[in-house]
């Protein structure tokens, strides 16, 4: 596992991602910092799937919870989410319900172990395949409310270099890049670092 600081400035097409990036680097965002509480955002990502990224995300969330932090764990893998499986829960609603307007974030968030609150992503929702941008924008819009209510926000991204992954990584204060000893995993992690730091 490699831990790096948030990446340098990159052009991002989503305004909310740019605002998050500015926040993470202490730049002005148009908000008075004395009035807005700001949660620490940690993106947990990987170059390759199947390396234990979601397990790391969940265990970090539980560890922060044990330290008395108010934690929100977001499964931001918009169509192959699986933290609900690791938690052994069957959420009534998921991120797809928020994207399609049938639920609010407050309806979707589930309480997990050690007081960790969990925002379940979606899995196998065909209609969501073309909605990556909409899902990402809904999450970025909600970050302002999340900032006021949580100390730590852990974002379990999808694997690889997609627009969603890049935007969440750029908007984070800290990034955890998960890999294992497989040559393909190491190669993909290296490629990811190379792309994100240039």
N, C-alpha and C positions, 0 to 999 in steps of 0.2 A: 504494500500500500504506500502511495506517495502522497504527501500533503503539500500543496502549493498555495501561494497567495492568489487572490483574484487576478485575472489577466489584465494586461494593459488595455488602453482604449482601443476599441474596434468599432467600425460603423455598423449599426444595428438598425434594422428597418422598423422595429416596433418601438414606439415612443416610450412605453412603460419600461422596456428593457434599458433604454438609455437613462431614464430616471433612476432605476435601480443601480446602474453602474455608477452614476454620479454620487448617489448616496454612499455606496460602498467605498468610494475614494474621497469622501468628505467634501465634495464639490457642492455648490448651491443647486437646489432643485426647485426653488420657488416656494418652499415651505420653511417656516420658522422652526429650526431644529429644537428650540426650547419647548415648542408646543407638541411636537410629534415624537412619540416614543419609537425607537427603532430596534427591531429584533436583529440578531446576528443571523445572517443567511449563509448556510453551508450547502453547497451543491456536491452530491456524491455521484460520481460518474465513472464510466469505464469505456475503453476503446472497443472491447469485445464483450458480448453477452456471456453469461454463465460463469462469471468469475467471483460471484458472491457480493456484488454491489448492493443488492437489496438487503441482504443479511447485515452488511456493515451499516447501512442506513438505519435499520431498525435497532441494532445494538447501540449505535451512537445516540439515538433518540432516547432509549431506555436509560443509558448512562447519564445523559443530561437531566432526565427526569429524576433520577436518584440523587442528583446534586441539588434538587429543589428548583430547577429551571422549569418555566412553563414552555412546553415544547409542542410544535406542530410538525408532523412528518407528512410531507406531500409526496404521493406516488405520481410523479410527473411523466411517467412512461405512458403516454396518452392512449395507447391501444394494446399494450402488452403488460399491464399492471399486474403485480402479484404480491404486494406486501399484505394485502388482505388474507391471502393464503398462508403466509408466514405467521400472521397473527391469529389465524384460525377463526376469522370472522366472515360473515356474509353480509356486507353492507346493503342496506335498503336502497341507497342512492349512491351514485358515483359521479365523477367529474363530468361524464357525458350528460347526465341529467341537468347539470348547471349550464353546460354549453348549449343544450337544446331548450333551456328555459323551463323545465319541469320541476326544478328544485333550486333552492338557494344554497350557498356555501354552508350556512348554519344548519341546513337539513342534512348535509352530506357528511360533515365531520363526525367521526366516531371516537369515543374514548378508548384508549388502549392501556397497557400496563404502565405502572409508575406515573399515572396521570398524563401520559403522552396522548395528545390528540392527533388523529390520523385522518387525512383527506385521501380517500381511495380513488385511484385512477380507474380507467375502464379497460376491459379486455375483450377483444373479439367483437367490438361494435363496428360493423361495416360502415355505417353512416358517419362515423367519426374519422374515418380514414382521410377524408377531404377537409377535416375541420381542425387540423393541427394548429393553424394560426389562430383560429377562434378560441380554442382551448387555452393556448398560451396567453392570449390577450386577456381572457377572463381571469386567469391566475394573476397576471401582472396588475390588473385593476384591483384585485382583492388584497394585494400585498400591503397597501396602506392600512387597511383594517387589521390585517394580521399583525403588522408592526405594533399596533397599540395593545394587542392582546397576548403576545407571546414574547419570550426572551430569546428563543432559538427557533429558527425555521430550517428544517432539514429537507432538502429537495432531492429525492431519489429520481435522477434523470433516466432516460432511456440509454441504451448503449450506442456507441459510435458517434459519428459526426453528422448530426442532423441540425436543422435550424433550431429546433426546440432545445436540444442539448447545448448548443453554442450560446443561445440567449440566456438560458438558466445559469450557465457557467460564468458568463460575462457579468450577470447581475448579482452574483454571489460575493459575499465578503471573503469566504474561504472555499477552497475546492479540495475534495478528497478524490484522488484518481485511484481506482481499485484495479489491481492486476494480479496475476498469479504466475507460476513458473513456466507455463506453456509458452513456447517461442511465439506463437501467433498472438497471444495476449500481450506479451512484452512489446512486440512489434507494433501492435495497434495502439497501445498506451503511448509509446514513443511518438508515433505519427500524430496522435491527438495532441500531445504537448507541443509538438512542432507547429502544428496548424494554429493552435490557440495562442501561442506566444509570438507569432509573427504578424 
